[in-house]
Amino acid sequence: QVQLVESGGGPVQPGGSLKLSCVGSGNTFTLKAYNFMGWYRQTPVSERELIAGFFTTNGGTTHYHDSIKNRFTVTRDGARNTIYLQMNDLKSEDTAVYFCNHIAAKKAEYWGRGTQVTVSS
């Protein structure tokens, strides 16, 4: 059974940085099995939205939501079955629960439980 576990969230002041991690595990888990790997976020008053991720089909593309371009960077480490989200210059509007999401080649979709990021002075 696939399991995704996020970590790295917490409180941070505006302008600060955090690095989120999402480790995948399960029988024969490998990042190579996924057509999409990325990060969503959600607040109590908004729907869950895609903010960054890798689409690995058709040559592969990296997606970033306009609100986080040039501040956040998504990376992956296949040897560690981990994707990361480096978040710099954090703003109060980045406060949210951040979720890891993977979609397999056969369309099975997996979510982590989320990690809270709170940006406040």
N, C-alpha and C positions, 0 to 999 in steps of 0.2 A: 504494500500500500504506500502510495506516494505521500510524503509529508514535507511541507515547506515551513520553515521556522525563521521569522524575522527577528532581528536584534539591532541595537544601536540607537534606538530612539531615546528621548528624554527631554529635559528642559534645556533651553539655550537662549542666550540673549540675541536681540536683533543684530545682524551683521556677523553672527557666529557661524560655525560649521558643525555638521554631523555627518557620519558615514553609516549608512544602513547596510546590513547584510541579510541575505536570504539563503539559507542552506537547505538543499534538497536531499531527501533520503528516501529509501525504500528499495525494494528488490530491483537490482540492476539499474538503479537511477543513474542517468547521465544527461547532461544538458543537451547533448546531441539529439535527444529524442523529442525535443520541443520546437515547434514552429514559432512560438512566441514566449518570451520571458521578459517580465517587466514589473513595473511598480504603478500602483494606483494609490489614490488617497481619498479620504472621505472625512467630512466634518458633520457635526450634528444637524446642520442646516443645508447640506448639499449632498448630491448623489455622488457615488463613487466615480472618480474620473481617472482616466489613464494619463499619467504624466511622463513616463519614460519607459522605453523598452526596446528589445531587439526582435525584429521579424527576420527569421532566418531562411525563408524560402525566396525563390526568384532573385538570387544574388545577395539577399540580405540588406536590410535597412535598419537604421536606428532612429527611433521616434522620440521627439521631445515636445511636450506641450509648450505653447508660446509663453506661458506664465513662468516657466522655469528655465528657458533657454539661456545659455551662457552662465548659469549659476549652478545647475545640477549636471552631473555626469553619471551615466550608467555604464558599468563594466561587468565583466564576467570572468570567472576562473573555472574552467572545466575540470581541472585536476581536483578542485575542492568542491565541485558541484554547487558553486556559490555565485550569486549575482550581487552587485553592490550598487548603492546610490550615494554618491558623494554630493553633499548639499552644502553650498557655500553662500555667503551673503544672505543668510536666512532672514525672512521677513515675517511679521506677525500673521500675514495671510497664508503662510505656509503651515501654520498650526493645523494638524489633522492627524488622523490615524492612517498610517502608511501600510499598504498591503502588497505582498508579493503575489504574482500570478504567473502561472505557466500553462500553456496550451500545447498539448501533444499533437503529433502528426495525425493521430486518429481522432482529434477534436476533443479528447478528454481534457477537462479544465480543472486546475488545482489552485487553491488559495491558501495563503498562510492566515494566521489569526490576527495579524496586524501588530504594529508597534506605534506608540503615541509619540508624536513630536510636538512640543509646545515651545513656541517662540514668544518670549515675553521679557520685558525689562523689569 
